[in-house]
Amino acid sequence: MSSIIAITDAEFETEVLKSERPVLVYFWASWCGPCRLVSPTVNWVADNYSDRLKVVKMEVDPNPNAVSQYKVEGVPALRLFKEQEVIQSHEGAITKQGLQTMLDTCLSPAS
């Protein structure tokens, strides 16, 4: 079972910006074909990175504030937040390996 939290603009600050852990925000839309391809990978991340990362998803159409603020120009879109800052972003479909590499690079302990 996936541990993804669906959020709205009203919950963004609490769930993302004030999070103690890094947060992967998955921006999606019900009408988006590539989103259906990426969703299983995002679910996999939520299940396999839950010890290091919080995963939230946000539907773009009813949540224009976060979409505008974080310059989401296409879906699917991913924004990785750490300490209130976007440390990595990706727009468009991404492979499981691509997302895993992105997260491993960003979440590895500073050497």
C-alpha distances in whole Angstrom, upper triangle without the diagonal:
4,7,9,12,14,18,21,25,25,22,23,25,23,20,21,25,25,22,23,20,21,19,18,18,17,20,19,21,21,24,23,23,22,19,17,18,17,13,12,13,12,9,10,12,9,8,11,13,12,15,17,16,15,13,14,15,18,20,24,26,25,25,29,29,27,27,31,31,29,30,28,30,27,24,21,22,21,22,22,23,25,27,27,28,27,27,26,25,25,25,25,23,22,21,18,21,22,20,19,23,23,21,22,26,25,23,25,28,31,33
4,6,9,11,15,18,21,22,19,20,22,20,17,18,21,22,19,20,18,17,15,14,14,14,16,16,18,18,22,20,21,19,16,15,16,14,11,10,11,9,6,8,9,6,6,10,11,10,13,15,13,11,10,11,12,15,17,20,23,23,22,25,26,23,23,27,27,25,27,24,26,24,21,18,19,17,19,18,20,21,24,24,25,23,24,22,22,21,22,22,20,19,18,16,19,20,17,17,20,20,18,20,23,22,20,23,25,28,31
4,6,10,13,16,19,20,17,17,19,17,13,15,18,18,15,17,14,15,12,12,13,13,16,17,19,19,23,22,22,21,18,17,18,16,13,12,13,10,8,10,9,6,6,10,10,8,11,13,11,8,7,9,11,14,16,20,22,22,21,24,24,21,22,26,25,23,25,23,26,24,21,19,19,17,17,16,17,19,21,21,22,21,22,21,21,21,22,22,21,20,20,17,20,21,17,17,21,20,17,19,22,20,19,21,23,26,29
4,6,9,13,16,17,14,14,16,15,11,12,16,17,14,16,14,14,11,10,10,9,12,13,15,16,20,19,20,18,15,15,16,14,11,11,12,8,7,10,9,6,9,12,11,10,13,14,11,8,5,5,7,10,13,16,19,18,17,20,20,18,18,22,22,20,22,20,22,21,17,15,15,14,14,14,15,17,19,19,20,19,20,19,18,18,19,19,18,18,18,16,19,19,16,17,20,19,16,19,21,20,18,22,24,26,30
4,6,10,13,14,10,11,14,12,9,11,14,15,13,15,14,14,11,11,10,10,12,13,15,16,20,19,21,20,16,17,19,16,13,15,15,12,11,14,13,10,12,15,14,12,15,15,12,8,7,5,6,9,12,15,17,16,15,18,18,16,17,20,20,19,21,19,22,21,18,16,16,14,15,15,15,17,19,18,19,19,20,20,19,19,20,21,20,20,21,20,23,22,19,19,23,21,18,21,23,21,20,23,25,28,31
4,7,11,12,9,10,13,13,10,11,15,16,15,18,17,16,13,12,10,9,10,11,12,13,17,17,19,19,15,16,18,16,13,15,16,12,12,16,15,12,15,18,17,15,19,19,15,11,9,6,5,6,8,12,14,12,12,15,16,13,15,18,18,17,19,17,20,19,16,15,15,14,15,16,16,19,20,19,20,19,21,20,19,19,19,20,20,20,22,21,24,23,20,21,24,22,20,23,25,23,22,26,28,30,33
4,7,8,6,7,10,10,8,9,12,14,13,17,16,16,12,12,9,10,10,12,13,15,18,18,21,20,17,18,20,18,16,18,19,15,15,19,17,15,18,20,19,17,20,19,16,12,10,7,6,5,8,11,13,11,9,12,12,11,12,16,15,15,17,16,19,18,16,16,15,14,14,15,15,17,18,16,18,17,20,20,18,19,19,20,21,22,24,23,26,25,21,23,25,23,21,24,26,23,23,26,28,30,33
4,5,5,6,10,10,10,11,13,15,15,19,19,18,15,14,11,12,11,12,13,15,18,18,21,21,18,20,22,20,18,21,21,18,18,22,20,18,22,24,22,21,23,23,19,15,14,10,9,6,8,9,10,8,6,9,9,9,11,13,13,14,16,15,18,18,16,16,15,15,15,17,16,19,20,17,18,18,21,21,19,20,19,21,22,23,26,25,28,27,23,25,28,25,23,27,28,25,25,29,30,32,36
4,5,5,8,10,10,10,12,14,15,19,19,18,15,15,12,13,12,14,15,17,20,20,23,23,20,22,24,22,20,23,23,20,21,24,22,21,24,26,24,23,25,24,20,17,15,12,11,8,10,10,11,8,5,8,6,6,9,11,10,12,14,14,17,18,17,17,16,16,15,17,15,18,18,15,17,16,20,20,19,20,19,21,23,24,27,27,30,28,24,27,28,25,24,28,28,25,25,29,30,31,35
4,6,7,8,10,11,12,13,15,18,19,19,16,17,14,16,15,17,18,20,23,23,26,26,23,25,27,25,23,26,26,22,23,26,24,22,25,27,25,23,25,24,21,18,17,13,13,11,13,13,14,11,9,11,9,9,13,14,13,15,17,17,20,21,20,21,19,19,18,19,17,19,19,16,18,19,22,23,22,23,23,25,27,28,30,30,32,30,27,29,31,28,26,30,30,27,27,30,31,33,36
4,6,5,6,8,10,10,11,15,16,16,13,15,12,14,14,16,18,20,23,23,26,25,22,24,26,23,21,24,23,20,20,23,21,19,22,24,22,20,22,21,18,14,14,11,11,10,13,14,15,13,10,13,11,10,13,15,14,15,18,18,21,21,20,20,18,17,16,16,15,17,17,14,17,17,20,21,20,22,22,24,25,26,28,27,30,28,25,26,28,25,23,27,28,24,24,27,28,30,33
4,6,5,5,7,9,10,14,14,13,11,12,10,12,12,15,17,20,22,22,25,24,20,23,24,21,20,23,22,18,19,22,20,18,21,23,20,19,21,19,16,13,12,9,10,9,12,13,15,13,10,12,10,7,11,13,11,11,15,15,18,19,18,18,16,14,13,13,11,14,14,11,13,13,17,17,17,19,19,22,23,23,26,25,27,26,22,24,26,22,21,24,25,21,21,25,26,27,31
4,6,6,5,6,9,12,13,13,12,14,12,15,15,18,21,23,26,25,28,27,24,26,28,25,23,26,25,21,22,24,22,20,23,24,22,20,21,19,16,14,14,12,14,13,16,16,18,16,13,14,11,10,13,14,12,13,16,17,21,22,21,21,18,17,14,14,11,13,12,9,12,13,16,18,18,21,22,24,26,26,28,28,29,27,24,25,27,24,22,25,25,21,21,25,25,26,30
4,6,6,5,7,10,12,13,11,14,13,16,17,20,22,24,27,27,29,28,25,27,28,25,23,25,25,21,21,24,21,19,22,23,20,18,19,18,15,12,13,12,14,14,17,18,20,18,15,17,15,13,16,18,16,16,20,20,23,24,23,22,20,18,16,15,13,14,12,11,14,16,18,20,20,23,24,26,27,27,29,28,30,28,25,26,27,24,22,25,26,22,21,25,25,26,30
4,6,6,6,10,10,11,8,11,10,13,14,17,20,22,25,24,27,25,22,24,25,22,20,22,21,17,18,20,17,15,18,19,17,15,16,15,12,9,10,8,11,11,15,16,19,17,14,17,15,12,15,18,16,15,19,18,22,22,21,20,18,15,14,13,11,12,12,11,14,14,17,18,18,20,21,23,24,24,26,24,26,25,21,22,24,21,19,22,23,20,19,22,23,24,28
4,6,5,9,9,8,6,8,8,11,13,16,19,22,25,23,26,24,21,23,24,21,19,21,20,16,18,19,16,15,18,19,16,15,16,14,11,9,9,8,11,11,15,16,19,17,14,16,14,11,14,16,13,12,16,16,20,20,19,18,15,13,10,10,7,9,9,7,10,10,13,14,15,17,19,21,22,22,24,23,24,23,19,20,22,19,16,19,20,17,16,20,20,22,25
4,6,9,10,9,8,11,11,14,16,19,22,25,27,26,29,27,24,26,27,24,23,25,23,20,21,23,20,18,21,22,19,17,18,16,13,12,13,12,14,14,18,18,21,19,16,17,14,11,15,16,13,12,16,17,21,22,21,20,17,15,12,11,8,8,7,5,8,10,13,15,15,18,20,23,25,24,26,25,27,25,21,22,23,20,18,21,21,17,17,20,20,21,25
4,6,9,10,10,13,13,17,19,22,25,27,30,29,31,30,26,29,30,26,25,26,25,21,22,24,21,19,22,22,19,17,17,16,13,12,14,13,16,16,20,21,23,22,19,20,17,15,18,19,16,16,20,21,24,25,24,24,21,18,15,14,10,10,8,7,11,13,15,18,19,22,24,26,28,27,29,27,29,27,23,24,25,22,20,22,22,19,18,21,21,22,25
4,5,7,7,11,12,16,18,21,24,26,29,28,30,28,25,27,27,24,22,24,22,19,19,21,17,15,18,19,15,13,14,12,10,8,11,11,15,16,20,21,24,22,19,21,19,16,19,21,18,17,21,21,25,25,24,22,20,17,14,12,9,8,8,8,11,13,14,16,18,21,23,25,26,25,26,24,26,25,21,21,23,20,17,19,20,16,15,18,18,20,23
4,7,9,13,15,18,21,24,27,30,32,31,33,30,27,29,29,26,24,25,23,20,21,21,18,16,18,18,15,13,12,10,10,9,13,14,18,19,23,24,27,26,23,25,22,19,22,24,21,20,23,24,27,28,26,25,22,19,16,13,11,9,8,10,12,14,15,17,19,22,25,27,28,26,27,25,26,25,22,21,22,20,17,18,19,16,14,16,16,17,21
4,6,10,12,16,19,22,25,28,30,29,30,27,25,26,26,23,21,22,20,17,18,18,15,13,15,15,11,10,9,7,6,7,10,12,16,18,22,23,26,26,23,24,22,19,21,23,21,19,22,22,26,26,24,22,20,16,14,11,9,7,8,10,12,13,13,15,17,19,22,25,25,23,24,21,22,21,18,17,19,17,13,15,16,13,10,13,13,15,19
4,7,10,13,16,19,23,26,28,26,27,25,22,24,24,20,19,20,18,15,16,16,13,12,15,14,11,10,10,7,5,6,9,11,14,16,20,21,24,24,21,22,21,17,19,21,18,16,19,19,22,22,21,19,17,13,10,7,6,5,7,9,10,10,9,11,13,16,19,21,21,19,21,19,19,18,15,15,16,13,10,12,13,10,8,12,12,14,18
4,6,10,13,16,19,22,24,22,24,21,19,21,21,17,16,17,15,12,14,15,11,10,14,14,11,10,12,9,6,5,6,7,10,12,16,17,21,20,18,19,18,14,16,18,16,14,17,16,20,20,18,16,14,10,8,6,5,7,9,9,10,9,10,11,12,14,16,19,19,18,19,17,19,17,14,14,16,13,11,13,15,11,11,14,16,18,21
4,6,10,13,16,19,21,19,20,18,15,17,17,13,13,14,12,9,11,12,9,9,13,13,10,11,13,11,7,6,5,6,8,11,14,15,19,19,17,18,17,14,14,17,16,13,15,14,17,16,15,13,10,7,6,4,6,9,12,12,11,9,10,9,9,11,13,15,15,14,15,14,16,14,11,12,14,11,9,13,14,11,11,15,17,19,22
4,6,10,13,16,18,16,18,16,13,16,16,13,12,15,13,10,12,14,11,11,15,16,14,14,16,14,10,9,6,5,6,7,10,11,15,15,13,14,14,10,11,14,13,10,13,11,14,14,12,10,8,6,5,6,8,11,14,12,12,10,12,11,9,11,12,14,14,14,16,16,18,16,13,15,17,14,12,16,17,14,15,18,21,22,26
4,6,10,13,15,13,15,12,9,12,13,9,9,12,11,8,10,13,11,11,14,16,14,15,18,16,13,11,8,6,4,6,8,10,13,14,13,14,15,11,11,14,14,12,13,10,13,12,9,7,6,5,7,9,11,15,17,16,15,13,14,12,10,10,10,11,11,12,14,14,17,15,12,14,16,14,13,17,18,16,17,20,23,25,28
4,7,11,12,11,13,12,9,12,13,11,10,14,13,11,13,16,15,14,18,19,18,19,22,20,16,14,11,9,6,5,6,6,10,11,10,11,12,9,8,12,13,10,11,8,10,9,6,6,5,6,8,11,13,17,19,17,16,14,16,14,11,10,9,10,12,13,16,16,19,17,14,17,19,17,16,20,21,19,20,24,26,28,31
4,7,9,7,10,9,6,9,11,9,9,13,13,11,13,16,16,16,19,20,20,20,24,22,19,17,13,11,7,6,5,6,9,11,11,12,14,12,10,14,16,14,14,10,11,9,5,5,7,9,12,15,17,20,23,21,20,17,19,17,14,12,10,10,11,13,16,17,20,18,16,19,21,19,19,22,23,22,23,26,29,31,34
4,5,5,9,10,7,9,12,12,11,14,16,14,16,19,19,19,21,24,23,24,27,26,22,20,16,14,10,8,5,6,7,10,11,12,15,14,12,15,17,16,15,12,12,10,7,8,10,13,15,18,20,24,26,24,23,21,23,21,17,16,13,12,13,16,18,19,23,21,19,22,24,22,23,26,27,26,27,30,33,35,38
4,6,8,10,8,8,12,12,11,14,16,15,16,19,20,20,22,24,25,25,28,28,24,22,18,16,12,11,8,9,9,11,13,15,18,17,15,18,21,20,19,16,16,13,10,10,13,16,19,21,24,27,29,27,27,24,26,24,21,19,16,15,15,18,20,21,24,23,21,24,27,25,25,28,30,28,29,33,36,37,40
4,6,9,8,9,12,13,13,16,18,17,19,22,22,22,25,27,27,28,31,31,27,25,21,19,15,14,10,11,10,13,15,16,19,19,16,19,22,21,19,16,15,12,10,11,14,17,20,23,26,29,32,29,29,26,28,25,21,19,16,14,14,18,20,21,25,24,22,25,28,26,26,30,31,30,31,34,37,39,42
4,6,5,7,9,10,11,14,15,15,17,19,20,21,23,25,25,26,29,28,25,23,19,18,14,13,11,11,11,14,16,16,19,18,15,18,21,19,18,14,13,10,7,8,11,14,18,21,23,27,30,28,27,23,25,22,18,16,13,10,11,14,16,18,21,20,19,22,24,23,23,27,28,27,28,31,35,36,39
4,5,5,7,9,10,13,14,15,16,19,20,21,23,24,25,26,30,29,26,24,21,19,16,16,14,14,15,18,19,20,23,21,19,21,24,22,20,17,16,12,9,9,13,16,19,22,25,29,32,30,29,25,26,23,20,17,14,11,10,13,15,17,20,19,18,21,23,22,23,26,28,27,29,32,35,37,39
4,5,5,6,9,11,12,12,15,16,17,19,21,22,22,24,27,26,23,22,19,18,15,15,14,14,16,19,19,20,22,20,18,21,22,20,19,15,14,10,8,7,10,13,16,19,22,26,29,27,26,22,23,20,17,13,11,7,6,9,11,13,16,15,15,18,20,19,20,23,24,24,25,28,32,33,36
4,5,5,6,9,10,10,12,14,15,16,18,20,20,21,25,24,21,19,15,14,11,12,11,12,14,16,16,18,20,18,16,19,21,18,17,14,14,10,7,5,9,11,14,17,20,23,27,25,24,21,22,19,16,13,11,8,7,10,12,13,16,15,14,17,19,18,19,22,23,23,24,27,30,32,35
4,6,5,8,10,10,11,14,15,16,18,19,20,21,25,25,22,20,17,16,13,14,13,14,16,18,19,21,23,21,19,22,24,22,21,18,18,14,11,9,12,14,18,20,23,26,29,28,27,24,25,22,19,16,14,12,9,12,12,13,17,17,15,18,21,20,20,23,25,25,25,28,32,34,36
4,6,7,8,10,11,12,14,16,17,18,19,21,24,24,21,21,17,17,15,16,15,17,19,21,22,23,25,23,21,24,25,22,22,18,18,15,11,9,12,14,17,19,23,26,29,28,27,24,24,20,18,15,13,10,7,9,9,10,14,14,13,15,18,18,18,21,23,23,24,26,30,32,34
4,6,5,6,9,10,11,13,15,15,16,18,21,20,18,17,14,14,12,14,14,15,18,20,20,21,23,20,18,22,23,20,19,16,17,13,10,7,10,10,14,16,19,22,25,24,23,20,20,17,15,12,11,9,6,7,7,8,12,11,10,13,15,15,15,18,20,19,20,23,26,28,31
4,5,5,6,9,10,11,12,14,15,16,20,19,17,15,12,12,10,12,12,14,17,19,19,21,22,20,18,22,23,20,20,17,18,15,11,9,11,11,14,16,19,22,25,24,23,21,21,18,16,14,14,12,10,10,11,10,14,14,12,14,17,16,16,19,21,20,21,24,27,29,32
4,5,5,6,9,10,11,12,14,15,19,19,17,16,13,14,13,15,16,18,21,22,22,24,26,23,22,25,26,23,24,21,22,19,15,12,14,14,17,18,21,23,26,26,26,23,23,20,18,16,16,15,12,11,10,9,13,14,12,13,16,17,16,18,21,21,21,23,26,29,32
4,5,5,6,9,10,10,12,14,17,16,14,14,12,13,13,16,17,19,22,23,23,24,25,22,21,25,25,22,22,19,21,18,15,12,13,12,15,15,18,21,24,24,23,20,20,17,16,14,14,13,10,9,8,6,9,10,8,9,13,13,12,15,17,17,17,20,23,26,28
4,5,5,6,9,10,10,12,15,14,12,11,8,9,9,12,14,16,19,20,19,21,22,19,18,22,22,19,20,17,19,17,13,11,11,9,12,12,15,18,21,21,20,18,18,15,14,13,14,13,11,10,10,8,12,12,9,10,13,13,11,14,17,16,16,19,22,24,27
4,5,5,6,9,10,11,14,15,12,11,9,10,10,14,15,18,21,22,21,23,24,21,21,25,25,22,23,20,22,20,16,14,14,13,15,15,18,20,23,23,23,21,21,19,18,17,17,17,14,13,13,10,14,15,12,12,16,16,14,16,19,19,18,20,23,26,29
4,5,5,6,8,10,13,14,12,12,10,13,13,17,19,21,24,25,24,27,27,24,24,27,27,24,25,22,24,22,19,16,16,14,16,16,18,20,23,24,24,21,21,19,18,17,18,18,15,13,12,8,11,13,10,10,14,14,12,14,17,17,16,18,22,25,27
4,5,5,5,8,11,10,9,9,8,11,12,16,18,20,24,24,23,25,25,22,22,25,24,21,23,21,23,21,18,15,15,12,14,12,15,16,20,20,20,18,17,15,15,15,17,17,15,12,12,9,11,12,8,8,11,11,9,11,14,14,13,15,18,21,24
4,6,6,6,9,10,8,7,6,9,11,14,17,20,23,23,22,24,24,21,21,25,24,21,23,21,24,22,19,16,16,13,14,13,15,16,19,20,20,18,18,17,17,17,19,19,17,15,15,12,15,15,12,11,15,14,12,14,17,16,14,17,19,22,25
4,6,6,9,11,10,10,9,12,14,18,20,23,26,26,25,28,28,25,25,28,28,25,27,25,27,25,22,19,19,17,18,16,18,19,22,23,23,22,21,20,20,20,22,22,19,17,16,13,15,17,14,12,16,16,14,15,18,18,16,18,20,24,26
4,6,8,9,9,11,11,14,16,20,23,25,28,29,27,29,29,26,26,30,29,26,28,25,28,26,23,20,20,17,18,16,18,18,21,23,23,21,20,19,20,20,22,22,20,17,15,12,13,15,12,10,13,14,11,12,15,15,13,15,17,21,23
4,5,6,6,8,9,13,15,19,22,24,27,28,26,28,27,24,24,27,26,23,25,24,26,25,22,20,18,15,15,13,14,15,18,19,19,18,17,16,17,18,20,21,20,17,16,13,14,15,12,10,12,12,9,10,13,12,10,12,14,18,20
4,6,5,6,8,11,14,18,21,24,27,27,25,27,27,23,24,27,26,23,26,24,27,26,23,21,20,17,16,14,15,15,17,19,20,19,18,18,19,20,22,23,22,20,19,16,17,18,15,13,16,16,12,13,16,15,12,14,16,19,22
4,6,8,11,14,18,21,25,27,30,30,28,30,29,25,27,30,28,25,28,27,30,29,26,24,22,19,18,15,16,15,17,19,20,20,19,19,21,22,25,26,25,22,21,18,19,20,17,14,17,17,13,13,16,15,11,13,14,17,20
4,7,10,14,17,20,23,25,29,29,26,28,27,23,25,27,25,22,25,24,27,27,25,22,20,17,16,12,12,11,14,16,17,16,15,16,18,19,22,24,23,20,20,17,18,18,15,13,15,14,10,10,13,11,8,10,11,14,17
4,6,10,13,16,20,22,25,25,22,24,23,20,21,24,22,19,22,21,24,23,21,19,17,14,12,9,10,10,12,14,14,14,13,14,15,17,19,21,20,18,19,16,17,17,13,12,14,13,9,11,13,11,9,12,13,16,19
4,7,10,13,17,19,22,22,19,22,21,17,19,22,20,18,21,20,23,22,20,18,16,13,12,10,10,10,13,13,15,14,14,15,15,17,19,21,20,19,19,17,19,18,15,14,17,15,12,14,16,14,12,15,17,19,23
4,7,10,14,16,19,19,17,19,19,16,17,20,19,16,19,17,20,19,16,14,13,10,10,9,10,12,15,15,15,14,15,14,14,15,16,18,17,16,17,15,17,17,13,14,16,14,12,15,17,15,14,17,19,22,25
4,7,10,13,16,15,13,16,16,13,14,17,17,15,17,15,18,17,15,13,12,10,10,10,11,13,16,14,15,14,16,15,14,15,16,17,17,17,18,17,20,19,15,16,19,17,15,18,20,17,17,20,22,24,28
4,7,9,12,12,11,14,14,12,12,16,16,14,16,13,16,15,12,10,10,9,10,12,13,16,18,17,17,15,17,16,14,14,14,15,15,16,18,17,20,19,15,17,20,18,16,20,21,19,19,23,25,27,30
4,6,9,9,7,10,11,9,9,13,13,12,14,11,14,13,11,10,10,10,11,13,14,17,19,17,17,16,18,17,15,15,14,15,16,17,20,20,22,21,18,20,23,20,19,23,24,21,22,25,28,29,33
4,6,6,7,9,11,10,9,13,14,14,14,11,13,12,10,10,11,12,13,16,17,21,23,20,20,18,21,19,17,16,14,15,16,18,20,21,24,22,20,22,25,22,22,25,26,24,25,29,31,33,36
4,6,5,6,9,8,6,10,12,11,11,9,10,9,8,9,10,12,13,16,17,21,23,20,20,18,20,19,16,15,13,14,16,18,21,22,25,23,20,23,25,23,22,26,27,25,26,29,32,33,36
4,6,6,10,11,9,11,14,14,14,11,12,12,11,12,13,16,17,20,21,25,26,23,23,21,24,22,19,19,16,17,18,21,24,25,28,26,24,27,29,26,26,30,31,28,30,33,35,37,40
4,6,9,10,10,12,14,15,15,14,15,15,14,15,15,17,18,21,21,24,25,22,23,22,25,24,21,21,19,20,21,24,26,27,30,28,26,29,31,28,27,31,32,29,30,34,36,37,41
4,6,6,7,9,11,12,13,11,13,14,13,14,14,15,15,18,18,21,22,19,19,18,21,21,18,19,17,19,21,23,26,26,29,27,24,27,29,25,25,29,29,26,27,31,33,34,37
4,6,5,6,8,10,10,10,11,13,13,15,14,15,15,18,18,22,22,19,19,18,21,20,18,18,17,18,21,23,26,27,30,27,25,28,29,26,26,30,30,27,28,32,34,34,38
4,5,5,6,9,10,10,13,15,15,17,15,16,15,17,16,19,20,16,16,16,19,19,17,19,18,20,23,24,27,28,30,28,25,28,29,26,25,29,29,26,27,30,32,32,36
4,5,5,6,8,8,12,13,13,14,12,12,11,13,13,16,17,13,13,12,16,16,14,15,15,17,20,21,24,25,27,24,22,24,25,22,21,25,25,22,23,27,28,29,32
4,6,6,6,5,8,10,10,12,10,11,11,14,14,18,19,16,15,13,16,15,13,13,12,15,17,19,22,23,26,23,20,24,25,21,21,25,25,22,24,27,29,30,33
4,6,5,6,8,11,13,15,13,14,13,16,16,19,20,16,15,14,17,17,14,15,14,17,20,22,25,26,28,25,23,26,27,23,24,27,27,24,26,29,31,31,34
4,6,8,11,14,15,16,13,14,12,14,13,16,16,13,12,11,15,15,13,15,15,18,21,22,26,27,28,25,23,25,26,22,22,26,25,22,24,27,28,28,32
4,6,9,11,13,13,10,10,8,11,11,14,15,12,10,8,12,11,10,11,12,15,18,19,22,23,24,21,19,22,22,18,19,22,21,18,20,24,25,25,29
4,6,9,11,13,10,11,10,13,14,17,18,15,13,11,14,13,10,11,10,13,17,18,22,23,25,21,20,23,23,19,20,24,23,20,23,26,28,28,31
4,6,7,9,7,9,9,13,14,18,20,17,15,12,15,13,10,9,8,10,14,15,19,21,22,19,18,21,21,18,19,23,22,20,22,26,28,28,31
4,7,9,8,11,12,16,18,21,23,20,18,15,17,15,12,11,8,10,13,16,19,22,23,20,19,23,23,20,21,25,24,22,25,28,31,31,34
4,6,6,10,12,16,18,22,24,22,20,17,18,16,12,10,6,7,10,13,17,19,21,18,17,21,21,19,20,24,24,22,25,28,31,31,34
3,5,9,11,15,18,21,24,22,20,17,18,16,12,10,6,6,8,11,14,16,19,16,15,19,20,18,19,22,23,21,23,27,29,31,34
4,7,10,13,16,20,23,21,20,16,17,14,11,8,6,5,6,9,12,14,16,14,13,16,18,16,16,20,21,20,21,24,27,29,32
4,7,10,13,17,20,18,16,13,14,11,7,6,4,6,8,9,13,14,16,14,12,15,16,14,14,18,18,17,19,22,25,26,29
4,7,10,13,16,15,13,10,11,8,5,5,6,8,10,9,12,13,15,12,9,13,14,11,11,15,15,13,15,18,21,22,25
4,6,10,13,11,10,6,8,6,4,7,9,12,13,13,15,16,17,14,11,14,15,11,11,14,14,12,13,17,19,20,23
4,7,10,10,8,6,6,5,6,9,12,15,15,14,16,15,16,14,11,12,13,10,8,12,12,9,10,13,16,17,20
4,7,6,5,4,6,7,9,12,15,18,19,18,20,19,20,18,14,16,16,13,11,14,14,10,11,14,15,16,20
4,5,5,7,6,9,12,15,18,21,22,21,22,21,21,19,16,17,17,14,12,14,13,9,9,12,13,13,17
4,6,8,9,12,15,18,21,24,26,24,26,25,25,23,20,20,21,17,15,17,17,13,12,15,15,15,18
4,7,9,12,14,17,20,23,24,24,26,25,26,23,20,21,22,18,17,19,18,15,15,18,18,18,22
4,6,9,11,15,17,21,22,22,24,24,24,21,19,20,20,16,15,17,16,12,14,17,17,17,20
4,6,7,11,13,17,19,18,20,20,21,18,15,17,17,13,13,16,14,11,13,16,17,17,21
4,7,11,14,17,19,17,19,19,19,16,14,15,14,11,10,13,11,8,10,13,14,14,17
4,7,11,14,15,13,16,16,16,13,11,13,12,8,9,12,10,8,11,13,16,16,19
4,7,10,12,11,14,15,16,12,10,13,13,9,11,14,13,11,14,17,19,19,22
4,7,9,8,11,13,14,10,9,13,12,9,11,15,14,13,16,18,21,22,25
4,7,8,12,14,15,12,11,15,15,13,15,18,18,17,19,22,25,26,28
4,6,10,13,15,12,12,15,16,14,16,19,19,19,21,24,27,28,31
4,7,10,12,10,10,13,14,13,15,18,19,19,21,23,27,28,30
4,7,8,6,6,10,11,10,12,15,15,16,18,20,24,25,27
4,5,5,6,8,10,11,12,14,15,17,18,20,23,25,27
4,5,5,6,9,10,11,12,14,15,16,18,21,24,25
4,5,5,6,9,10,10,12,14,15,16,20,22,23
4,5,5,6,9,10,11,12,14,15,19,21,22
4,5,5,6,8,10,11,12,14,18,19,22
4,5,5,6,8,10,10,12,15,18,19
4,5,5,6,9,10,11,14,16,17
4,6,5,6,9,10,14,15,17
4,5,5,6,8,12,14,16
4,6,5,6,10,12,14
4,6,6,9,10,12
4,6,8,9,12
4,6,9,12
4,6,8
4,6
4
